[in-house]
Amino acid sequence: ETAAPLIPPHPTLPKLRAEAAGCRACDLWERGTQTVFGEGRRTARILLVGEQPGDREDLEGRPFVGPAGLLLDRALEEAGIARADAYVTNAVKHFKWEPRGKKRIHQKPNAVEIAACRPWLEAELAVVKPHVLVCLGATAAQTLLGKSFRVTKSRGVFVASPLAPRVLAQDDDGGLRLG
């Protein structure tokens, strides 16, 4: 099962966000506090995709507001890109975690969970139509560029893709270099 039946005809970002809020295409909604949909301008020239929301993102309902978001903000600033001029999202829209004491520990989403969320990501790409698509980490890159894509081999190199005129992948460990 995927979120495909939930994608509205003639989608807009507000329509997609509203529909995604009630998504039950996989089991992750049961543990997540809320759906964390992408945010940014519909006319953004750059779209950045991470793996999934983290603990802080899940609690606040906004992407890239936790530690990874701080790293992203620094990288964008160093590249001379205002975050307000970008669109940021994740391949998976709910936080996958397991309890460890009082902490919620990040767990990597599996293929079923990634496939369930892929229609949301494809719809975001279709609405935003970015000039540059940056996949942050292996999960985002393999979701959009195929299972055989290896960030370790193609990190920072533009690759041919119908998704955007310029597509690249970076490590998700803070090694983002956009300039």
QUIDA-V436896 format. One record per backbone hydrogen bond with DSSP energy under -1.0 kcal/mol. NH is the residue of the N-H (numbers start at 1). CO is the residue of the C=O. E is the energy in kcal/mol with one decimal. If there is no record, write none. Layout:
NH,CO,E
NH,CO,E
This chain:
3,116,-2.1
6,3,-2.3
7,4,-1.4
16,12,-2.8
17,13,-2.8
18,14,-2.2
19,15,-2.3
20,16,-2.9
21,17,-1.4
22,19,-1.3
23,20,-2.1
30,27,-1.6
31,28,-1.0
32,28,-2.3
36,93,-3.2
39,88,-2.4
44,41,-1.6
47,132,-2.6
48,87,-2.8
49,134,-2.7
50,89,-2.3
58,54,-2.7
59,55,-2.0
60,56,-2.4
61,57,-2.8
70,66,-1.8
71,67,-1.9
72,68,-2.5
73,69,-2.8
74,70,-2.1
75,71,-2.4
76,72,-2.8
77,73,-2.4
78,74,-2.7
79,75,-1.7
80,77,-1.4
81,76,-3.1
85,82,-2.2
86,83,-1.9
87,46,-2.1
88,39,-2.8
89,48,-2.3
91,50,-2.5
92,51,-1.9
98,105,-2.0
100,103,-2.5
103,100,-1.9
105,98,-2.8
107,96,-2.3
114,110,-2.4
115,111,-2.5
116,112,-2.1
117,113,-1.5
118,114,-1.4
120,117,-1.4
121,117,-1.4
122,118,-2.8
123,119,-2.1
124,120,-2.4
125,121,-2.4
126,122,-2.2
127,123,-2.0
128,124,-2.8
129,125,-2.6
131,45,-1.8
132,45,-2.6
133,166,-2.8
134,47,-2.8
135,168,-2.8
136,49,-3.6
137,135,-1.1
137,170,-3.0
141,137,-2.3
142,138,-3.2
143,139,-2.1
144,140,-1.9
145,141,-3.3
146,142,-1.2
149,146,-1.7
154,150,-2.1
155,151,-1.3
156,169,-3.3
157,154,-1.9
159,167,-3.0
166,131,-1.7
168,133,-2.3
170,135,-2.8
